[in-house]
Amino acid sequence: MPDTDDRPDTDDRPATARVAVTPAAGELLRSLAARHGPLMFHQSGGCCDGSSPMCYPVGMFTTGSGDVLLGALEVDGIAPVEVYMSRSQFEYWKHTHLTIDVVDGRGAGFSLEVPEGKRFLTRSRMLDDAELADLGLVSAGPGPSGVPEVG
């Protein structure tokens, strides 16, 4: 039998994840998935509570060409949870890593955790130089000023 692999080549994909989940948020996601099935997030672009990550059952919120898939959260025991953001908002956030967390309190909107007395929130940090390079957001070498160029 020939030694071939029909899977697509994944070596050109960045190793850097744009999204992560805390253990506490993962625990809540397992509970929500047990009741609602596969889940997804859309990072809202509003202000105040309107900027929270909104959790929906897959298929309840329709994404389109105006949305960017940031990645999928790997939570033991459930299907990967895809995280989306609007393309226009992504232009402002593309240099950040986002971590979905959960806190006590009631958020607004139609996110699944609202009846639980919890709300998801996004914690962010700037990507470091190695992550920026891996994601293709800086050139391989320094720019004219000696500082890596940011894309």
WODA-V320782 format. One record per backbone hydrogen bond with DSSP energy under -0.5 kcal/mol. NH is the residue of the N-H (numbers start at 0). CO is the residue of the C=O. Records with the same first field share a line. If there is no record, write none. Layout:
BEGIN
NH: CO  CO
END
This chain:
BEGIN
3: 1
12: 9
17: 69
19: 97
21: 99
25: 21
26: 22
27: 23
28: 24
29: 25
30: 26
31: 27
32: 28
33: 29
34: 30
35: 31
36: 32
39: 55
40: 81
41: 53
42: 83
43: 41  51
45: 49
49: 46
50: 47
51: 48
53: 41
54: 52
55: 39
57: 37
59: 56
60: 56
61: 59
62: 60
66: 63
67: 84
69: 67  82
70: 82
72: 80
74: 72
77: 74
80: 72
81: 38  79
82: 70
83: 40
84: 67
85: 42
86: 65
89: 85
90: 86
91: 87  88
92: 88
93: 89
95: 92
96: 124
97: 17
98: 122
99: 19
100: 98  120
102: 118
104: 116
106: 104  117
111: 54
113: 110
115: 112
116: 113
117: 112
118: 102
120: 100
122: 98  120
124: 96
126: 94
131: 127
132: 128
133: 129
134: 130
135: 132
136: 131
137: 131
138: 148
142: 146
145: 142
148: 140
150: 136
END
